[in-house]
């Protein structure tokens, strides 16, 4: 019986019949730091964009998860927790509130509150 792997070991291994260390899919010359990326997006006229979506935890509500969405909305950087069943539902919940100037605190209350599901 083989030893159990940790989560970090699973993230590092690709399995195609044998184990190799996973290489990044994008070349390092194309990867930018976040502040530079945000400035480039805004300078090119892209004022609304999702930068990342992270799964942060499991909700007390059955089959719901807590996602943290990091985005630019009207050239303002925002990080918002969203309770949803999956990533597509999280983005669908967020979409109606983009580009209308809702403050971060209000969005956090509307989308990141278990009572508003």
C-alpha positions in Angstrom: 0.0 0.0 0.0 1.4 3.4 -1.0 1.6 6.4 1.3 -1.2 9.0 1.2 -0.4 12.1 -0.7 -1.0 15.6 0.7 -3.1 18.1 -1.2 0.1 20.0 -2.3 1.5 16.8 -3.8 -1.7 16.2 -5.8 -1.5 19.7 -7.2 2.1 19.2 -8.4 1.5 15.9 -10.2 0.1 15.2 -13.7 -0.8 11.6 -14.4 -0.5 10.4 -17.9 0.5 6.9 -17.0 3.5 8.3 -15.1 4.2 11.2 -12.8 5.8 14.4 -13.8 6.0 17.8 -12.2 3.4 20.1 -13.6 4.7 23.1 -15.6 2.8 26.3 -16.0 0.6 26.5 -19.0 1.4 30.1 -19.8 4.9 31.3 -20.4 6.4 33.5 -17.6 6.9 36.4 -20.0 3.1 36.7 -20.4 2.3 36.7 -16.7 1.9 40.1 -15.1 1.7 41.3 -11.6 -1.9 42.2 -10.5 -1.4 46.0 -10.3 0.2 46.1 -13.8 -2.6 43.9 -15.2 -5.3 46.2 -13.8 -3.6 49.3 -15.3 -3.2 47.6 -18.7 -6.9 46.6 -18.7 -8.0 50.1 -17.8 -5.7 51.7 -20.3 -7.1 49.5 -23.1 -10.7 50.5 -22.2 -11.7 47.4 -20.3 -13.3 48.8 -17.2 -15.0 45.7 -16.0 -13.3 42.3 -15.7 -13.2 39.3 -13.4 -9.6 38.8 -12.2 -10.1 35.6 -10.1 -12.6 33.4 -8.5 -11.5 31.3 -5.4 -13.4 28.7 -3.5 -13.1 29.9 0.1 -15.3 27.4 2.0 -18.5 25.4 2.4 -21.7 27.2 3.5 -24.1 26.0 6.2 -26.7 26.0 3.5 -27.0 22.6 1.8 -25.0 22.3 -1.5 -23.8 25.9 -1.3 -20.2 27.1 -1.3 -18.5 30.4 -0.5 -16.7 32.0 -3.5 -14.5 35.0 -3.4 -14.6 37.0 -6.6 -11.9 39.5 -7.3 -12.9 41.9 -10.1 -12.7 45.4 -11.6 -16.0 47.2 -11.8 -16.0 50.7 -13.5 -12.2 50.8 -13.0 -12.6 50.1 -9.2 -11.0 47.0 -7.8 -13.4 44.9 -5.7 -13.3 41.6 -3.7 -16.7 40.2 -3.0 -17.8 37.0 -1.3 -20.7 35.2 -3.0 -22.8 32.2 -1.7 -23.6 29.9 -4.7 -24.0 26.3 -5.8 -21.3 26.6 -8.4 -19.1 29.1 -10.2 -21.6 29.7 -12.9 -24.3 30.6 -10.4 -21.8 32.9 -8.6 -21.1 34.8 -11.8 -24.8 34.9 -12.7 -25.6 36.5 -9.3 -22.9 39.1 -9.8 -23.7 40.1 -13.4 -26.8 42.2 -12.8 -24.9 44.4 -10.3 -22.0 45.3 -12.6 -21.4 48.7 -14.2 -24.1 50.5 -12.1 -21.8 51.9 -9.3 -23.0 49.9 -6.3 -20.5 50.4 -3.4 -18.5 47.4 -2.2 -20.1 47.2 1.2 -23.6 47.0 -0.4 -22.5 44.3 -2.8 -20.9 42.3 0.0 -24.2 42.4 1.9 -26.3 41.6 -1.1 -24.2 38.7 -2.4 -22.2 37.5 0.6 -25.0 37.1 3.1 -26.6 33.6 3.7 -30.0 35.2 4.3 -30.1 36.7 0.8 -29.9 33.4 -1.1 
